[in-house]
Amino acid sequence: MVEVLRVAGATDVVVGRGLLSASLVVEERPGRRRAAFFCQPGEPARLSRRLARELQAAGMASAVRVLPDGEAAKTIEVAAAAYAWLAGLGLTREDTVVGVGGGALTDVAGFVAATFLRGVEAILVPTTLLGAVDAAIGGKTALNLGAKNLVGAFHHPSRVIVDADLLDGLPLDLRREGWAEALKAGLVGDPGLVAMFERDGTHTDLAEVVRRAVAVKAAIVGRDPRDHGERAHLNYGHTIGHAVEVAGGLSHGAAVAVGMVAAGRAGAELAGFAEEARQREVIASLGLPVAAPGLDGAEARRLIGQDKKRSGAGLRMVVLEVIGRPRLEMAPTATVSSALAAVGIS
Ligand SMILES: NC(=O)c1ccc[n+]([C@@H]2O[C@H](COP(=O)([O-])OP(=O)(O)OC[C@H]3O[C@@H](n4cnc5c(N)ncnc54)[C@H](O)[C@@H]3O)[C@@H](O)[C@H]2O)c1
């Protein structure tokens, strides 16, 4: 089954299996004469070269540029070289940039598309689960400059193509990264998605996971496209998670998992959340951590103090009233301490 979800009135997110043919990724459109692919090394590069060859055979000028892997691609220097490459290809505003890779790649490809010639069309093909459920969805693009994501622009891709066959082949650690954000989407907006994870665990159908997680993000982004309010709910687990990620060197997904457990305790104290144990269990069933013992409490607190969501004496946190109903709360210091204690940080 192929499903098309509309995000912010601008992006068609196409989710299904067997979707990675050139005619589906870069559909016929009048005026478009060139497609410029940016991709990560490895599988995304192989895929991009095949798609570009298919397009070329169909008469569209296509070229592929492999960017450095991971965060190394999200720099001003990489973006500057990308602009020069696009200019050399003669890319016009009628043409298309295609980004193929994980979230780091779609962030930089999206940023280049947002800014080259004041904006050209972007089509994104996320090749990690995190990219498919989160990074490629919602129109945020970014580069790192000293701080992570310091430079960026809102630029909605016209299409995002998610092929679950490709995601099924991901190594376990990359699937786990995506499960954490997908589960978060369920916890803040779709109890049915949480129930699916509870029933099927690590075997949960990834096409369905992506459809449901994207639907949650699409609904929230649609109501708050520029991140002035409700979009903050998507930061569930990220306030303490960010501190755990930096202080403990955990991966982003693992840190968000720990952060959600901590937020569960805060929710129990501030919003009557009664499903802490249930939440902890489903997180653990996906092989994600539910504690970060041994982490330096003082360091974690210092990092939370630097968190951009902090103001005044308390800590602004997203908590749940029940699964599927989030709200923003100002957590007093005592609640922050019990939230940290719930994940083994004292
Ligand atoms: N724009 C947004 O709204 C948003 C939201 C969340 C995260 N992000 C960004 O996304 C990035 C994280 O995304 P990520 O976890 O996808 O990281 P990533 O892009 O660094 O990819 C992780 C690794 O997976 C590899 N990879 C990609 N596709 C693969 C495949 N099919 N098979 C095997 N390996 C593959 C990559 O080469 C890389 O080494 C961060 O930069 C983060 O800031 C952006």
The ligand as an ORCA input file, in Angstrom:
! r2SCAN-3c Opt
* xyz 0 1
  N      15.516     19.008     10.274
  C      14.945     18.404     11.271
  O      13.765     18.650     11.610
  C      15.701     17.346     12.020
  C      15.040     16.546     12.959
  C      15.768     15.546     13.599
  C      17.117     15.366     13.315
  N      17.719     16.164     12.408
  C      19.137     15.975     12.080
  O      19.304     14.670     11.563
  C      20.645     14.244     11.826
  C      20.605     12.830     12.360
  O      20.036     11.987     11.383
  P      20.523     10.464     11.194
  O      20.417      9.762     12.478
  O      19.816      9.943     10.009
  O      22.084     10.651     10.980
  P      23.039     10.660      9.702
  O      22.453     11.377      8.563
  O      24.342     11.123     10.209
  O      23.113      9.114      9.321
  C      23.641      8.187     10.249
  C      24.515      7.174      9.515
  O      23.698      6.322      8.732
  C      24.319      6.094      7.482
  N      23.262      5.675      6.540
  C      22.362      6.453      5.897
  N      21.527      5.695      5.184
  C      21.924      4.415      5.350
  C      21.460      3.166      4.873
  N      20.377      3.070      4.081
  N      22.093      2.032      5.268
  C      23.157      2.095      6.105
  N      23.644      3.248      6.594
  C      23.027      4.390      6.219
  C      24.966      7.406      7.173
  O      25.950      7.264      6.177
  C      25.512      7.796      8.542
  O      26.764      7.233      8.746
  C      21.251     15.254     12.767
  O      22.116     16.090     12.058
  C      20.045     16.039     13.271
  O      20.387     17.369     13.600
  C      17.043     17.150     11.750
*
